[in-house]
Amino acid sequence: MTPNIEIVKEEVLSNNWYVLKKMTFKYQKGDGSWETQAREAYDRGNGATILLYNREKQTVILTRQFRMPTFLNGNKTGMLIEACAGLLDMDSPEDCIRRETEEETGYRVTNVRKVGEAYMSPGSVTEILYFFVAEYASHMLTGHGGGVAKEQEEIEVLELSFGQAMHMVETGEIRDAKTIMLLQYAQLHGLLQLENKPQHILIAGPYRSNTGDDPVLIEANMRLMNETALRVYEMGHMPVLGEWYALPLMKTAGSCRIGDEIFDRLFHPSAVRLLSHCDAVLRIGGPSKGADEMVAIAIAKGKMIYLELDDIPVLV
């Protein structure tokens, strides 16, 4: 149902940085009766935002800057990690985001692609934000970025692995809505996937965690990882478990029991070494300090992180 609205009164409460209005209006409810309401609306114009990504490097470009409203609402430093963004002013969304990208990040991109638009805070702010994505490369870098000094901008440019950025969303290090939306769009639509290229994927899950070293429970954990590896293989990729390397090595080296000196010397270290030869990590199963360590190391190495089988592209 589309409601009938009659504007009764419009008052400008503030016209300092942007325009804050108080709108008094009559609203016809579903039962036909009319009700007088009053709301405040903050008009700062419309804006655009963009995620820069590089398939070859598996990286994204984000920014970090001080945001006073977040400082007033629980962000102790006031610093916020964001996708590049800016107000349209008199430009089209496409022209705006190309301009803002060069000013903030130093990259001059022309191949921008619109992927959506949204009201970001419809209860109080009039703004529509236009969302874009674009691939970037080193030859597009024209300067250091950092924003425009006369606009009192001081912006730090961040180049992060895509896996690290997604992990920062999970941990709360990235809390900006537009940035989360763009990163999730990139993940859902496989923007950073190397087309038709099988990946070497490490399956990371609990082995002895929470088993009390019960061999039956350990065997169940291994079965889950092996079954997952088979599914990854059937999707067209090459799976691997750290245990596939570590267990035969430990046996050959003379390990007699779980947790002995040889076990500790070979089990996790061999998986860490294996990570250097993998493209991605799939984290499965329940709590596991070792599996979480593999994810953390993979993020530091710039590897892709998958948390669900459905996140992995199917090649066959």
Secondary structure, DSSP 4 states (H G I P E B T S, - for coil): -PPPEEEEEEEEEEESSSEEEEEEEEEE-TTS-EEEEEEEEEE---EEEEEEEETTTTEEEEEEEE-HHHHTTT-SS-EEEE-EEEE-TTS-HHHHHHHHHHHHHSB-----EEEEEEESSTTTB--EEEEEEEE--GGGB-S-----GGGT---EEEEEEHHHHHHHHHHTS---HHHHHHHHHHHHTTTT--TT---EEEEE--SSTTTTT-HHHHHHHHHHHHHHHHHHHHTT-EEEEHHHHHHHHHHHHT--STTSHHHHHHHHHHHHHHHTT-SEEEE-SS--HHHHHHHHHHHHTT-EEESSGGGSPP--
